[in-house]
Amino acid sequence: MRAEGTEFRCGVEAGAGITAGNLRSSYDAIVLCGGARVPRDLPLAGRELDGIHQAMEYLPLSNRAVAANPGAPADPAISARGRHVVILGGGDTGADCLGTAHRQGAASVTQLEILPRPPAARPGHQPWPTYPMIYRVSSAHEEGGERTYAVTTLEFLGDSAGRVRALQLAEAAGFDPVPGTERELPCDLVLMAMGFTGAERPGLLADLGVEFDQRGNVARDGSYATSVPGVFAAGDMGRGQSLIVWAIAEGRSAAAAVDRYLCGDRESAALPAPIAPTARPLT
């Protein structure tokens, strides 16, 4: 990409080091690919206790500790070493937390999911090529830990020092707690991996004035164009948190859309555009 003429500027915060104003005045088109990094929170009693962190507060610090000293990494600022860890959320990010906590030497790891445990085989109402909701075991799950399904968190409980010591749980029917099933689950580190709610609005997006859809993502039309002329959005910022293969495909499609915007519909501008902005995985 550098050989083809791409200029990379690292260590620059969009919205601070680079403002919306100088971007609009310096470039004919802008493509937003900043991800969807606003995490879903759980505003329950005790949320302010020490030892409760978002997954994306925990994982980057752990990765940097290993990168700084691959042979014998020091414990990051948030470490699972010797702790009883509870992970809220059963998706890919939760599995990343699971594997990382094991490598750091956690005393125990429990992963909680509000939905019931899915079946082992493909359900009849999800025929191929639909992506089936089945029970999956990742490489992280093979390393150990407990997975508990159909439970909901009611409250975070703290010790005299202000650190989390347990969760109060209940069995869940749908998303509602079942009365009489409350219990405590001891823990001293809670990692929240419950998904993301869209793109970060303060800074660049707010200054650009782009509109957002009902899911909190940057709104765009059939050509990846946002509500601001000359500004486009691709990847997680426009579709929500997803896999890198979708971001790669959307990047190619957005590039084709930008080329048409800048050059018109001349034949030489016919770049490949394999993915429509409304495309979603089959579910």
TAJO-V187878 format. One record per backbone hydrogen bond with DSSP energy under -1.0 kcal/mol. CO is the residue of the C=O (numbers start at 1). NH is the residue of the N-H. E is the energy in kcal/mol with one decimal. If there is no record, write none. Layout:
co:nh:e
CO:NH:E
CO:NH:E
//
This chain:
co:nh:e
1:6:-2.3
2:5:-1.5
13:16:-2.1
13:17:-1.5
13:18:-1.6
18:15:-4.5
19:23:-1.8
20:24:-2.5
21:25:-1.9
22:26:-1.2
23:27:-1.9
30:232:-3.4
32:234:-2.5
38:197:-3.4
42:44:-2.4
44:47:-1.8
45:156:-2.9
46:49:-1.9
50:164:-2.7
51:190:-3.2
53:192:-2.7
54:57:-1.8
54:58:-1.4
55:59:-3.2
58:62:-1.7
59:63:-2.4
60:64:-2.3
61:65:-1.8
62:66:-1.6
63:67:-2.5
64:68:-2.2
65:69:-1.1
80:83:-2.4
83:107:-1.7
83:108:-1.5
84:188:-2.4
84:189:-1.2
85:110:-2.4
86:191:-2.6
87:112:-3.2
88:193:-3.1
91:95:-1.9
92:96:-2.1
93:97:-2.0
94:98:-2.1
95:99:-2.5
96:100:-2.1
97:101:-2.6
98:102:-2.0
99:103:-2.0
100:104:-1.5
101:106:-1.9
102:105:-1.4
105:82:-2.8
108:85:-3.0
109:146:-2.4
110:87:-3.1
111:148:-3.0
112:89:-2.7
113:151:-1.4
115:150:-1.9
119:135:-2.4
123:126:-1.7
127:130:-2.3
132:134:-1.2
138:142:-1.6
140:143:-1.1
141:144:-1.4
146:111:-3.4
148:113:-2.2
150:172:-2.7
152:170:-1.5
155:168:-2.8
157:165:-3.3
157:166:-1.6
159:162:-1.7
162:50:-2.5
163:159:-2.5
165:187:-2.1
166:157:-2.9
167:185:-2.8
168:154:-3.4
168:155:-1.2
169:183:-2.1
170:152:-2.7
171:178:-2.9
173:176:-1.6
176:173:-3.1
178:181:-1.6
183:169:-3.4
185:167:-2.1
189:86:-2.5
190:53:-2.8
191:88:-2.7
192:55:-2.6
195:40:-2.5
198:38:-2.3
201:206:-1.8
203:207:-2.5
204:208:-2.6
205:209:-1.7
205:210:-1.1
211:219:-2.1
213:216:-1.7
216:199:-1.4
217:213:-2.9
221:224:-1.7
224:233:-2.2
225:221:-2.2
228:231:-2.1
230:30:-2.6
231:226:-3.1
232:32:-3.5
235:238:-1.8
235:239:-2.1
236:240:-2.5
237:218:-2.6
243:247:-1.4
244:248:-2.7
245:249:-2.0
246:250:-2.7
247:251:-2.3
248:252:-1.7
249:253:-2.0
250:254:-3.2
251:255:-2.1
252:256:-1.8
253:257:-2.0
254:258:-2.7
255:259:-2.3
256:260:-2.1
257:261:-2.2
258:262:-2.4
259:263:-2.7
260:264:-2.2
266:269:-1.9
267:270:-1.8
269:271:-2.1
276:279:-1.9
282:131:-1.9
//
